[in-house]
Amino acid sequence: MNTPLSTDPLTNEELDELQAVLEQFQSDDSVRDISELDGFFTALISGPEILPFSVWYNALWGNPKALPKWKDEKAFDRFVNLLVQHMGNLELVITEHADQYEPIFNELLLDEAGEDSEPNLQDWCYGYRRVSDSWPELPADQNEMLDLIKLQSLGEEAYEEGEQPKIDVLTAMDMVTHAAVQLHQYWAEQRPAGTPVRAENKVGRNDPCTCGSGKKFKQCCGR
């Protein structure tokens, strides 16, 4: 049975819970933190088509062979329910309250001198690219916005050759936020009327496992 998406924002405690699971099962190819996850889901709900659970869940971990082995069904359900709740809230805000949309960029950190360092946009933008890199070619205006997100996903490396003028971080935050909203709006206008933007919720215990083994989920990665 699919669990309906909630539109309530996750609490800080629930975000910490998601972060702990991402860290527990992380690999070189997986989404590693909440900021990256937020970018990943923002692109997921903003793209040209609805992606089934099996596609985006595998992409979250980077490799079907790297899917977590859950200790029980309750742990799996809890994690996925938090994921789809966050995705549902993102969809609501960016669709109906775009002026209130705020990406989860990594928080300010303290440098060695105890002073605030600049927020890090790289993880969020990299998470967004995990999905957007497979999108069809965009018109020039939208492609320019996507290029900005791609640039910020490179971090300081983007400016090492001096070919790109460096953007101060607060301006970059505003520009990336605006780009995410505009790209969402663009793809929403391309979809047939009435097409939902939510990705499919989750796999059932008796559905084929997302890893492609051919076994039921409960007999494979859901164990």
Short mmCIF file of the C-alpha atoms (twelve columns), coordinates in Angstrom:
data_MODEL
# 
_entry.id   MODEL 
# 
loop_
_atom_site.group_PDB 
_atom_site.id 
_atom_site.type_symbol 
_atom_site.label_atom_id 
_atom_site.label_alt_id 
_atom_site.label_comp_id 
_atom_site.label_asym_id 
_atom_site.label_seq_id 
_atom_site.Cartn_x 
_atom_site.Cartn_y 
_atom_site.Cartn_z 
_atom_site.pdbx_PDB_model_num 
ATOM 1   C CA . MET A 1   0.000  0.000   0.000   1 
ATOM 2   C CA . ASN A 2   1.333  3.435   -0.889  1 
ATOM 3   C CA . THR A 3   1.667  5.974   1.894   1 
ATOM 4   C CA . PRO A 4   0.064  9.342   1.034   1 
ATOM 5   C CA . LEU A 5   2.459  12.243  0.864   1 
ATOM 6   C CA . SER A 6   2.139  14.723  3.703   1 
ATOM 7   C CA . THR A 7   2.658  18.398  2.998   1 
ATOM 8   C CA . ASP A 8   3.863  19.207  6.523   1 
ATOM 9   C CA . PRO A 9   7.487  20.363  6.739   1 
ATOM 10  C CA . LEU A 10  9.839  18.022  8.538   1 
ATOM 11  C CA . THR A 11  10.939 19.075  12.007  1 
ATOM 12  C CA . ASN A 12  14.610 19.587  12.789  1 
ATOM 13  C CA . GLU A 13  14.547 16.278  14.643  1 
ATOM 14  C CA . GLU A 14  13.138 14.496  11.581  1 
ATOM 15  C CA . LEU A 15  15.746 16.105  9.335   1 
ATOM 16  C CA . ASP A 16  18.427 14.910  11.759  1 
ATOM 17  C CA . GLU A 17  16.899 11.439  11.578  1 
ATOM 18  C CA . LEU A 18  17.159 11.437  7.780   1 
ATOM 19  C CA . GLN A 19  20.720 12.721  7.990   1 
ATOM 20  C CA . ALA A 20  21.674 9.882   10.343  1 
ATOM 21  C CA . VAL A 21  20.341 7.258   7.911   1 
ATOM 22  C CA . LEU A 22  22.095 8.871   4.936   1 
ATOM 23  C CA . GLU A 23  25.361 8.790   6.882   1 
ATOM 24  C CA . GLN A 24  24.815 5.225   8.075   1 
ATOM 25  C CA . PHE A 25  24.413 3.821   4.566   1 
ATOM 26  C CA . GLN A 26  26.470 6.296   2.562   1 
ATOM 27  C CA . SER A 27  28.810 5.296   -0.233  1 
ATOM 28  C CA . ASP A 28  30.947 7.208   -2.684  1 
ATOM 29  C CA . ASP A 29  27.953 7.444   -5.028  1 
ATOM 30  C CA . SER A 30  25.061 8.115   -2.641  1 
ATOM 31  C CA . VAL A 31  23.320 11.297  -1.537  1 
ATOM 32  C CA . ARG A 32  25.203 12.131  1.647   1 
ATOM 33  C CA . ASP A 33  23.430 14.916  3.497   1 
ATOM 34  C CA . ILE A 34  20.183 16.838  3.851   1 
ATOM 35  C CA . SER A 35  21.339 19.714  1.657   1 
ATOM 36  C CA . GLU A 36  22.160 17.372  -1.213  1 
ATOM 37  C CA . LEU A 37  18.891 15.496  -0.637  1 
ATOM 38  C CA . ASP A 38  16.929 18.755  -0.783  1 
ATOM 39  C CA . GLY A 39  18.509 19.663  -4.118  1 
ATOM 40  C CA . PHE A 40  17.897 16.133  -5.412  1 
ATOM 41  C CA . PHE A 41  14.189 16.273  -4.531  1 
ATOM 42  C CA . THR A 42  13.753 19.817  -5.832  1 
ATOM 43  C CA . ALA A 43  14.938 18.692  -9.257  1 
ATOM 44  C CA . LEU A 44  12.897 15.491  -8.969  1 
ATOM 45  C CA . ILE A 45  9.606  17.376  -8.573  1 
ATOM 46  C CA . SER A 46  10.622 19.981  -11.144 1 
ATOM 47  C CA . GLY A 47  11.513 17.828  -14.140 1 
ATOM 48  C CA . PRO A 48  9.712  17.001  -17.371 1 
ATOM 49  C CA . GLU A 49  8.274  13.662  -16.208 1 
ATOM 50  C CA . ILE A 50  7.208  11.716  -13.162 1 
ATOM 51  C CA . LEU A 51  9.864  9.252   -12.055 1 
ATOM 52  C CA . PRO A 52  8.793  5.999   -10.394 1 
ATOM 53  C CA . PHE A 53  9.969  5.170   -6.913  1 
ATOM 54  C CA . SER A 54  12.335 2.478   -8.162  1 
ATOM 55  C CA . VAL A 55  14.202 5.028   -10.296 1 
ATOM 56  C CA . TRP A 56  14.645 7.825   -7.789  1 
ATOM 57  C CA . TYR A 57  15.246 5.500   -4.827  1 
ATOM 58  C CA . ASN A 58  18.069 3.773   -6.686  1 
ATOM 59  C CA . ALA A 59  19.461 7.157   -7.760  1 
ATOM 60  C CA . LEU A 60  19.417 8.302   -4.146  1 
ATOM 61  C CA . TRP A 61  21.895 5.562   -3.259  1 
ATOM 62  C CA . GLY A 62  23.816 5.896   -6.513  1 
ATOM 63  C CA . ASN A 63  23.881 2.208   -7.349  1 
ATOM 64  C CA . PRO A 64  21.241 -0.537  -7.044  1 
ATOM 65  C CA . LYS A 65  23.913 -2.761  -5.510  1 
ATOM 66  C CA . ALA A 66  24.440 -0.210  -2.726  1 
ATOM 67  C CA . LEU A 67  20.847 -0.211  -1.451  1 
ATOM 68  C CA . PRO A 68  20.595 -0.404  2.352   1 
ATOM 69  C CA . LYS A 69  19.764 -3.673  4.043   1 
ATOM 70  C CA . TRP A 70  17.060 -2.614  6.483   1 
ATOM 71  C CA . LYS A 71  16.809 -4.333  9.838   1 
ATOM 72  C CA . ASP A 72  13.019 -4.560  9.482   1 
ATOM 73  C CA . GLU A 73  10.036 -3.233  7.562   1 
ATOM 74  C CA . LYS A 74  9.380  -0.532  10.158  1 
ATOM 75  C CA . ALA A 75  12.803 1.060   9.624   1 
ATOM 76  C CA . PHE A 76  12.334 1.094   5.857   1 
ATOM 77  C CA . ASP A 77  8.820  2.547   6.126   1 
ATOM 78  C CA . ARG A 78  9.964  5.253   8.535   1 
ATOM 79  C CA . PHE A 79  12.785 6.382   6.265   1 
ATOM 80  C CA . VAL A 80  10.707 6.403   3.072   1 
ATOM 81  C CA . ASN A 81  7.786  8.131   4.771   1 
ATOM 82  C CA . LEU A 82  10.102 10.953  5.847   1 
ATOM 83  C CA . LEU A 83  11.478 11.183  2.313   1 
ATOM 84  C CA . VAL A 84  8.071  11.471  0.663   1 
ATOM 85  C CA . GLN A 85  6.865  13.899  3.318   1 
ATOM 86  C CA . HIS A 86  9.775  16.205  2.549   1 
ATOM 87  C CA . MET A 87  9.131  15.853  -1.165  1 
ATOM 88  C CA . GLY A 88  5.450  16.624  -0.643  1 
ATOM 89  C CA . ASN A 89  6.250  19.775  1.290   1 
ATOM 90  C CA . LEU A 90  8.714  20.905  -1.370  1 
ATOM 91  C CA . GLU A 91  6.076  20.412  -4.040  1 
ATOM 92  C CA . LEU A 92  3.496  22.417  -2.116  1 
ATOM 93  C CA . VAL A 93  5.799  25.332  -1.388  1 
ATOM 94  C CA . ILE A 94  7.484  25.680  -4.773  1 
ATOM 95  C CA . THR A 95  4.171  25.248  -6.629  1 
ATOM 96  C CA . GLU A 96  1.796  27.333  -4.533  1 
ATOM 97  C CA . HIS A 97  4.023  29.549  -2.384  1 
ATOM 98  C CA . ALA A 98  7.103  30.108  -4.520  1 
ATOM 99  C CA . ASP A 99  7.941  33.361  -2.729  1 
ATOM 100 C CA . GLN A 100 8.458  31.309  0.458   1 
ATOM 101 C CA . TYR A 101 10.612 28.629  -1.139  1 
ATOM 102 C CA . GLU A 102 14.035 28.302  0.506   1 
ATOM 103 C CA . PRO A 103 16.543 25.601  -0.448  1 
ATOM 104 C CA . ILE A 104 18.292 23.880  2.434   1 
ATOM 105 C CA . PHE A 105 21.839 25.056  1.893   1 
ATOM 106 C CA . ASN A 106 24.391 23.814  4.391   1 
ATOM 107 C CA . GLU A 107 24.420 25.929  7.509   1 
ATOM 108 C CA . LEU A 108 27.049 28.490  8.399   1 
ATOM 109 C CA . LEU A 109 30.135 26.868  9.866   1 
ATOM 110 C CA . LEU A 110 32.805 28.272  12.155  1 
ATOM 111 C CA . ASP A 111 36.257 28.584  10.675  1 
ATOM 112 C CA . GLU A 112 39.475 28.027  12.647  1 
ATOM 113 C CA . ALA A 113 39.353 31.573  14.000  1 
ATOM 114 C CA . GLY A 114 35.827 31.055  15.310  1 
ATOM 115 C CA . GLU A 115 34.287 33.327  12.681  1 
ATOM 116 C CA . ASP A 116 31.344 32.420  10.483  1 
ATOM 117 C CA . SER A 117 32.428 31.013  7.149   1 
ATOM 118 C CA . GLU A 118 30.335 31.257  4.008   1 
ATOM 119 C CA . PRO A 119 27.369 28.920  3.438   1 
ATOM 120 C CA . ASN A 120 28.084 26.022  1.121   1 
ATOM 121 C CA . LEU A 121 25.864 25.793  -1.975  1 
ATOM 122 C CA . GLN A 122 27.847 23.007  -3.599  1 
ATOM 123 C CA . ASP A 123 26.080 20.034  -1.998  1 
ATOM 124 C CA . TRP A 124 22.570 21.301  -2.799  1 
ATOM 125 C CA . CYS A 125 23.521 22.087  -6.397  1 
ATOM 126 C CA . TYR A 126 25.216 18.718  -6.824  1 
ATOM 127 C CA . GLY A 127 22.078 16.986  -5.565  1 
ATOM 128 C CA . TYR A 128 20.023 18.957  -8.087  1 
ATOM 129 C CA . ARG A 129 22.364 17.899  -10.884 1 
ATOM 130 C CA . ARG A 130 21.912 14.237  -10.012 1 
ATOM 131 C CA . VAL A 131 18.480 14.611  -11.623 1 
ATOM 132 C CA . SER A 132 18.749 17.592  -13.968 1 
ATOM 133 C CA . ASP A 133 21.737 16.254  -15.899 1 
ATOM 134 C CA . SER A 134 19.358 13.795  -17.587 1 
ATOM 135 C CA . TRP A 135 16.841 16.451  -18.655 1 
ATOM 136 C CA . PRO A 136 16.280 17.234  -22.353 1 
ATOM 137 C CA . GLU A 137 17.873 20.349  -23.788 1 
ATOM 138 C CA . LEU A 138 16.379 23.574  -22.473 1 
ATOM 139 C CA . PRO A 139 15.704 26.923  -24.177 1 
ATOM 140 C CA . ALA A 140 18.459 29.508  -23.772 1 
ATOM 141 C CA . ASP A 141 16.948 31.381  -20.803 1 
ATOM 142 C CA . GLN A 142 16.273 28.234  -18.794 1 
ATOM 143 C CA . ASN A 143 19.585 26.698  -19.791 1 
ATOM 144 C CA . GLU A 144 21.362 29.745  -18.409 1 
ATOM 145 C CA . MET A 145 19.670 29.190  -15.050 1 
ATOM 146 C CA . LEU A 146 20.603 25.523  -15.062 1 
ATOM 147 C CA . ASP A 147 24.192 26.435  -15.937 1 
ATOM 148 C CA . LEU A 148 24.294 28.608  -12.812 1 
ATOM 149 C CA . ILE A 149 23.335 25.609  -10.680 1 
ATOM 150 C CA . LYS A 150 25.928 23.473  -12.464 1 
ATOM 151 C CA . LEU A 151 28.564 26.125  -11.823 1 
ATOM 152 C CA . GLN A 152 27.798 26.284  -8.118  1 
ATOM 153 C CA . SER A 153 27.926 22.479  -7.899  1 
ATOM 154 C CA . LEU A 154 31.645 22.692  -8.659  1 
ATOM 155 C CA . GLY A 155 32.416 24.855  -5.623  1 
ATOM 156 C CA . GLU A 156 35.719 26.726  -5.698  1 
ATOM 157 C CA . GLU A 157 36.874 24.590  -8.602  1 
ATOM 158 C CA . ALA A 158 34.548 26.611  -10.852 1 
ATOM 159 C CA . TYR A 159 36.671 29.721  -10.364 1 
ATOM 160 C CA . GLU A 160 40.171 28.256  -10.303 1 
ATOM 161 C CA . GLU A 161 40.944 29.046  -13.947 1 
ATOM 162 C CA . GLY A 162 39.663 32.594  -13.650 1 
ATOM 163 C CA . GLU A 163 37.326 32.121  -16.589 1 
ATOM 164 C CA . GLN A 164 34.205 32.714  -14.498 1 
ATOM 165 C CA . PRO A 165 33.641 35.888  -12.461 1 
ATOM 166 C CA . LYS A 166 33.178 34.867  -8.861  1 
ATOM 167 C CA . ILE A 167 29.725 35.517  -7.375  1 
ATOM 168 C CA . ASP A 168 29.505 36.348  -3.685  1 
ATOM 169 C CA . VAL A 169 27.736 33.606  -1.788  1 
ATOM 170 C CA . LEU A 170 24.635 35.554  -0.738  1 
ATOM 171 C CA . THR A 171 24.011 36.672  -4.307  1 
ATOM 172 C CA . ALA A 172 24.597 33.108  -5.500  1 
ATOM 173 C CA . MET A 173 22.058 31.826  -2.971  1 
ATOM 174 C CA . ASP A 174 19.427 34.217  -4.302  1 
ATOM 175 C CA . MET A 175 20.252 33.365  -7.906  1 
ATOM 176 C CA . VAL A 176 20.108 29.589  -7.339  1 
ATOM 177 C CA . THR A 177 16.803 29.906  -5.473  1 
ATOM 178 C CA . HIS A 178 15.332 31.976  -8.300  1 
ATOM 179 C CA . ALA A 179 16.657 29.511  -10.878 1 
ATOM 180 C CA . ALA A 180 15.073 26.544  -9.069  1 
ATOM 181 C CA . VAL A 181 11.676 28.255  -8.999  1 
ATOM 182 C CA . GLN A 182 11.852 29.291  -12.657 1 
ATOM 183 C CA . LEU A 183 12.968 25.861  -13.843 1 
ATOM 184 C CA . HIS A 184 10.129 24.253  -11.902 1 
ATOM 185 C CA . GLN A 185 7.661  26.647  -13.493 1 
ATOM 186 C CA . TYR A 186 9.066  26.024  -16.974 1 
ATOM 187 C CA . TRP A 187 8.682  22.246  -16.816 1 
ATOM 188 C CA . ALA A 188 5.258  22.531  -15.152 1 
ATOM 189 C CA . GLU A 189 4.071  24.505  -18.165 1 
ATOM 190 C CA . GLN A 190 5.360  21.840  -20.556 1 
ATOM 191 C CA . ARG A 191 3.460  18.971  -18.980 1 
ATOM 192 C CA . PRO A 192 -0.062 18.048  -20.144 1 
ATOM 193 C CA . ALA A 193 -2.779 19.755  -18.124 1 
ATOM 194 C CA . GLY A 194 -3.583 17.894  -14.939 1 
ATOM 195 C CA . THR A 195 -0.337 15.943  -14.838 1 
ATOM 196 C CA . PRO A 196 0.861  15.686  -11.218 1 
ATOM 197 C CA . VAL A 197 4.489  16.473  -10.463 1 
ATOM 198 C CA . ARG A 198 4.832  14.086  -7.555  1 
ATOM 199 C CA . ALA A 199 6.996  11.080  -8.093  1 
ATOM 200 C CA . GLU A 200 5.458  7.705   -7.285  1 
ATOM 201 C CA . ASN A 201 5.424  7.129   -3.555  1 
ATOM 202 C CA . LYS A 202 7.093  3.824   -2.639  1 
ATOM 203 C CA . VAL A 203 7.435  0.159   -3.326  1 
ATOM 204 C CA . GLY A 204 5.216  -2.319  -1.520  1 
ATOM 205 C CA . ARG A 205 6.603  -5.280  0.406   1 
ATOM 206 C CA . ASN A 206 5.335  -7.673  -2.255  1 
ATOM 207 C CA . ASP A 207 6.444  -5.567  -5.229  1 
ATOM 208 C CA . PRO A 208 9.595  -6.420  -7.230  1 
ATOM 209 C CA . CYS A 209 12.710 -5.175  -5.442  1 
ATOM 210 C CA . THR A 210 14.156 -1.910  -6.723  1 
ATOM 211 C CA . CYS A 211 17.615 -3.478  -7.080  1 
ATOM 212 C CA . GLY A 212 16.460 -5.535  -10.075 1 
ATOM 213 C CA . SER A 213 17.021 -8.928  -8.464  1 
ATOM 214 C CA . GLY A 214 13.572 -10.145 -9.501  1 
ATOM 215 C CA . LYS A 215 12.736 -11.056 -5.906  1 
ATOM 216 C CA . LYS A 216 9.960  -9.488  -3.880  1 
ATOM 217 C CA . PHE A 217 11.173 -6.430  -1.961  1 
ATOM 218 C CA . LYS A 218 10.501 -8.089  1.402   1 
ATOM 219 C CA . GLN A 219 12.708 -11.040 0.381   1 
ATOM 220 C CA . CYS A 220 15.565 -8.866  -0.832  1 
ATOM 221 C CA . CYS A 221 16.529 -5.310  0.163   1 
ATOM 222 C CA . GLY A 222 13.572 -4.984  2.533   1 
ATOM 223 C CA . ARG A 223 14.874 -7.660  4.859   1 
# 
